[in-house]
Amino acid sequence: MTSTTTSPAADTFLPEGGHPFHITPNEERCLRTQGARVAPSPVIAQAASFDEYVRQLMIPPAVMDLYRKAADLRMSPIEIEAMRKHLAPLAPGSNGLLRRIMLDKAERDDTHPPYIRVACTGRGTYDQWAVDHGHIDTLDDPYGDIGSPAVLEIWPAQHYSPIHSHGKTTGIVFCLAGQLDVMVYDRLAKDATKLALVTLTPGQCAWLTKTNFAVHKVYCPLDGGNGPTRPDYINNTDEFGASFHVYLNEDELTVQAYDESDTRDAFDYIDEITGEQRQFKTYSDLSWSILRRVLANTPLG
């Protein structure tokens, strides 16, 4: 059985007809079945049947190249445990770096539960906080562009993205830790038709191109410990999922003209509260060079 037919774990919470996907259990079952049948497969994983092999055989070569280069990526047990320390809810003033960032983002935008973007190159808007809150002594790292073609995304349990489009980019969503659900839509709209629901566990990968699966919503279904998820939800556990994302612009694949909204520098999304289409200028919350040092300095046990 592949990721496309995996049911949520027993301790996950998916309220009937509620956030994040607004579906009933029966609709969820049908969407998971569709995810297990659609061709090409929306998930790249070790094929367990001839049908799965053939559906993955139809995935574009550029996508498979990105997947092969990421296939051996894993987070170490020490990194995962340190991230839990920084996500765990503590007394005011005692929270770790990741929860501080999460709470600050929630105050700035309550249209969906926040997740954290970590630039694998370049810099992050909260890098200085690592020094200000005593996690490292100095930044030391040279400043670079705030955008990055490759990002680590940290998804606190029960937090999710709005439905959004990656335009004409080609990319992958490679699961590194925990569990993630990905809903695929036919277009970017409040009433968009849901095409398939798939689950990713470490080592499995969702993908997109301008013609396949470009519009989606990502959700971490693990135990958030704070009731049903909703736009202003903040979890109170240290559970999380993590994923590695790479997005290539069209000009990095072919020589063509393109609009900014079709690149990784900005993407369009649907506001969870108003249902209006908006544009998000991409940025990263942290840089990996900073987060890696913070995690290495985190006491465990």
N, C-alpha and C positions, 0 to 999 in steps of 0.2 A: 504494500500500500504506500503511495507517495503522499507528499504534503498536501496535494489537492483534495484528498479525502479524509484528512486528519480532522477529528472533532476537537473542540476546545477541551482543555483539561478540566477535571471535575471541579477544581477550585476557581475556575474563571466565571465571569459574570457577564452575561449578554441579555439585558432586560428585553422582554417581549415588546417589539415595536418601538423601542426607545433608542437613545444614543448608544453607539455612534452610527449604526447603519440603518436604524428604523425598519427593522424586519422582524417577522414572527419566527418562531422555531421552524415552522414548516417552510417558510421562505428561505431560511438559512440552509435547510437541508437541500432544497432545490438548487440554490446558488452554489453550494459545494459540489453537487452532482454535475452542474454545468462546468465548474472549474476543472473537474476530472475528465471532461469529455471534449472541451473546446480545443481546436487545433488552429495555430500552434499552441502548445502547452504554455500557460502563463507562468509556470514554475519550472526551473531547472533543478533537477535532483537525479539521484541514481535511479535509472529506469528499472522497474521490477516486472515489466511485462512488455510484450511486443508492441502493444498499442501505445504505451507510454513512450517507448523508444521512438516510434514513428512520429508521435506528436512533438517530441523534442527535436527530432531531426529537421523539422520545418522552422526552427528558430533561426533568425538571421545570423550569418557568420560573424558580423561585427559584434553582436551581443554575446555569442559564444566565446569570442576572443576575450571580452571583458570578464566573463565568468571564469574562464580557465586561469586568467592571471590572478583572480581573487580566490580560487578554489581552496587554497591551503591556508587562508587567513583564519586565525582563531584568536580569541581573547584568552589569556592565561587565567587560571583559577585565582591568582593573586590580584590581577587587574579587576576581575569580577567582584571579588570580595571587597576591594578598596572602593569600587564604585558604589557598592551597597552602603558602605560607611558614609559616603558623601551624599547619598540619597535618603538615608534614614531620617525620619522626623525626630528632632530633638527639642530641647527647651529653647525658647527664643534666645538668640545670640550664640547658640552652640551648634547650629546646623552646619553641615559640611558644605563644600563649595557648590556641588551640583544642586543641592536643595535650595541654597541661597539664590542661585541663578533661576531655578524653576519658580520660586516664589516671586521674584522680581518680574519675571516675564508674565506671570499670571496677573500681577497688578497692572501691567501695561496693556494687556490684551486678554479679556475674559470671554472671547468668542469661541475658544476651544481650549482644552487642557494643554499646557505647554509641554514641548519636548525640547531637547537640547541638541544643537548642531555643533559638531567639533570639526574644524578645518584640518585636513591632513597636510595641507600646505597653507602658507599665509598666516593670518592672525585672527583673533576673535575679539569681540567687543568687551568681553568680561575677563580678558587675560590679566589685567591689572588687579582684579579681585584676588587672584591667587597669592599675590604679594600682600595686599591690604589686609587679608584675613590670616596671614601667617603660615600659609601652606608651603611657600618657597620664599627665599630671601630676595632674589632679584629676578627680573624677567630674562635678562641676558640674551634672549633670542632676538634676531634681527626682525624688524617689522617688514611685512610683505603685504601683498594685496589681500584685502579682506575676503575676497571670493576664493573658491577652491573647486576644482572639478571633482574632487574626491572628499567626501565627508563621512564621519562617524556620527550616527544619530542615536541618541539615548532616549528610550521611551519608558518613562515611569509607568507602572502598572495602571491600567484603565485610562491612560492618556491617549490621545489620538490627534491626527492631523485633520484639517478640513478637506473636503473633496477638492482636488487641485489638478491642474494640467501641467505637464512638462513640455508642452509645445512640440517642437520638432527635434528635440534632443533624442539621443540614443543612450540608454542607461540600464543599470542593474541596481537591485535592492537585495543585498546579500546579508542574510541573518547571521549574526555573530554570537548572540547570547539570548536566552529566554525564549519567547514565542511572540510572533507577530501575525496578525490577520490583515490581509490586503483585499479590499473590495475594488473591483474594476468596473468602470462605467463606460457607457457608449459616447458620452460627450460631457462637457463642462456645463452643468445647469443644475438648479435646485431639484428639478424633477427628472434628472437623468436616469436612464434605464440601467439597472444593475445587471452586469453581464456575468460575473463570477465572483465567488469568495474563496480565497485560498489561505492556507496557514503555512507559515515558514518557521522552521526550527533551525538551529545552527548548522551551517553548511548548505542550506537550501537558498534558492535565489529566485526572486521575481524580476521581471525585466519590462522594458518599454521601448518603443520607437514612435515616430510620428504617426504611424499607421496602426500600431498595435499597443493596446493597454496604456496609452499616454495619460489617461485620466484615472486617478485612483484615490483611495483614502487608506491610511495606515493606522492600525490600532494595536495596542498591547493588551491582550485579554487576561493577563495574570491578576492575582488578587491585590486590589488597591486598598482594601480594608476600610472604605469610607462610603459604602452604599453604591447605588447605580451611578455610572458615569454620566456626565452632563457637560455643557460648555464651560461652566465655572468650576469644574471638579478639580480638587487637589487630593492626591492619594496620601495615605498615612502609613505606608509600608516601604520596605527597601527593595521590593520586587521591581524588575525592569527587563526590557528587551533592548537589544542593541543591533544596529544594522549598518553595513558599509554601503555607501551610495557613490556611484560614478555616473556622471552625465557628460556626454560629448556633444558639442554643438555640431550643426550641419557642416560648418566650414572646417571642422576637424575630421570630417568623414569625406566630404566632397567640396568642391569649389563652387559655392552657390551663395547668392544674396540671402539675407535672413533678417527678420525683425527681432528686436530685443526680447519681446514677450515669447519668442520661440526658442530662446536660449536658456542656459542655466543661470544667467544673471538676473532673471526675473521669471516668475511663473504666475499664472492666473489661478484664482481659487474662488470658491463660493463661501461667503460669510455665513457661518452657522446660525447667527441670530436673525439677520435681515434677509438672507437668501440672495443678496446682491453679489454680482461678480466684481472682484477686486484684483489688484495686482500686488504681489509681494516681491520686493527687491531682496534678493537672497543675500544673506550674510551669515557669519558663523558666530556662535556664542563664545567658543573657546578654540584655541589652537591645540592640536595634538601634542606638539612639543611641550606646551605648558601643562596640559592635563597629565601627560605621561610622568612628568616630574612630580606633580601633586600626588598621583597614585603611588609612586615609589616612596614618597615620604609619609604615607598614611600608616599609622600604627594599626596592626591587625590583632585579633584575638580579644 
